[in-house]
Structure formats: C-alpha cells, structure tokens
Amino acid sequence: MNTQTPLPRNFHVMAKPIGPICNLDCTYCYYLEKEKLFPKGGNFKMRPEVLETFIRQYIDSQNTTEATFAWQGGEPTLLGVDYFQRIIELQRKHSGGRKINNTLQTNGILLDDEWCLFFKEHDFLIGLSIDGPRRLHDIYRVDKGQKPTFDRVMAGMRLLKKHKVEFNTLTVVSASNVKHPLEVYNFLREMGSGFIQFIPLVERLPTEASAAPGTGATSLACYKMERSIRGLRGLPHLHIRGVDQARRRKSLCPNVRCFPRYLVGPRPGTLPFSRGLRGRLGLGAQR
Ligand code: SF4
C-alpha cells in the first residue's frame, strides 16, 4: 500500500546541489553545521545522475507551460560555471517544450565577468544576500577568516549591474538591522535592488545550543520583526518572505520549522528538518 501523500501538481523546490558548503561563515548561519550529516571527506556535489533525475522529474511534475528552478546553497557558485552549463543542457534535454526559468541565490563573493556573462546569456534571476549598509552587513556576514564581506558583495553587485543581470536582494533581519528598517530599505533602493526581500533570522529552539547572535528569545525577535514590518508594509518593492504565511498561521515565529517548502539536496537523508518526502532523490519537506 502506498502511504506517501501525493505531490501537488504545482510546487516549488529549492535545489541545493552543493548542500551546506559555503565560502562564508555568517555568524547566524544554521546551515553550515549540516555538513556533519554527510560522510566524512565526502563529495558534496550533487551527483550527475541525481541532478539529471531531479531536473527531469521536476519539469515533468509542473502542470504549467513553465518550470522555475531555484538554485541555492551553501553557496552554489562554488560549483563553477561548467556545472551550471550542464544544468542548462539538461534542462533543454528534458524541457518538453516548457519555458525554463532559473533563479540563483548567492552571497556574491565569487561573482566575476564569466559568471555574469553566463547569467545574462541564460536569463538567470539572481538573489544577492546583503544585510544592509556596511556597518550592519559586516556584523554577521563574515568569511571563514572572520573578515568582513561588504566590499566583495558590493563588487559582485557592480558586476551584475555592468552585465545587466537582473537581480534582487535578500536581507536577513537580525537584532542589529531590525532597529534600522528605513536605513536598510533606503540603502537597498539606492543600490538599485529591484525587489527587496526580508527574511527573519532563524533562531534556535530554546533546547538547542544557540549560535544566533544577540536576538534574544524567539518571542522577542518575533515582536521586533512584526513591529518593523508593520512600519514597512506600505512601501513599494517590498516582499517579506515567510511572514505572510506565518500571519495566516497566526504566528510570526522566525523559527525554520514554521515555513513550509521543499528542498532537494545532494543525496537522500541529508537535509535538515526533512520528512515525508525523504528518500526520493533527497527531496525533503521543510516544515
Ligand atoms: S552565505 Fe548563506 S550559507 Fe553561507 S554562511 Fe552565510 S548564511 Fe550560511
């Protein structure tokens, strides 16, 4: 008897073809530690056969004329341009006449002319992670040597603009920038972000060791988030991911378990918080 819940005909999958591997060490990152779920010394790249099966099945599963892929990490640009060239080939092979869209979330550090030419040629929509102006961004978004990253992210943004690559920004709302919502918003608008997304910093459950910096109890962070978001909601070009769903659930908790979405990782059973779909290509429902 098949006890698995059937997949909806239209659904969104966030693909993580390099799992939790990243070139940064953001203080609030909850995902880097998932490296421990992989075998020691393992290769984190999604294997070619898994990649092709995912692309084929994902396209087939959409009952519209388009399929939109969302590539994330860790840091997906660590895979190199050639890996994504292969992705484009596979999408063409399995498109079945559908229009294929690609989005990619990056910390911006590795962006160069080659990447930007590739993104432009294949019409990628890029999400650039930036937490506001230098003084706010550099508090938590540091590299493996704990060095600030603002200048490198801005260099990446300039390259995206130079090559006319469409990009949005994604800002993690933390205990620091939550106190300066308009400063963050105005900075991002001035930098040319066409679509601004805010997501709340993921906090640990009280029973888990906390690496999240300075946000205090989850309830306090929820309160701060809600207050700042209420002040910003009337402004244009603003999207607050997760918050509308949370409101419908009568909760504004930023804990990762509150937000439903699907993930696909390098191999089965290596995704955080996954259940239900685990075992199919590494698909996991994040709840
Ligand atoms: S860039 Fe993203 S994945 Fe990398 S350390 Fe920062 S928050 Fe984590």
Residues whose N, C-alpha, C, O or C-beta is under 5 A from the ligand:
A	BS01	SF4	C22 L24 D25 C26 C29 G73 G74 N107
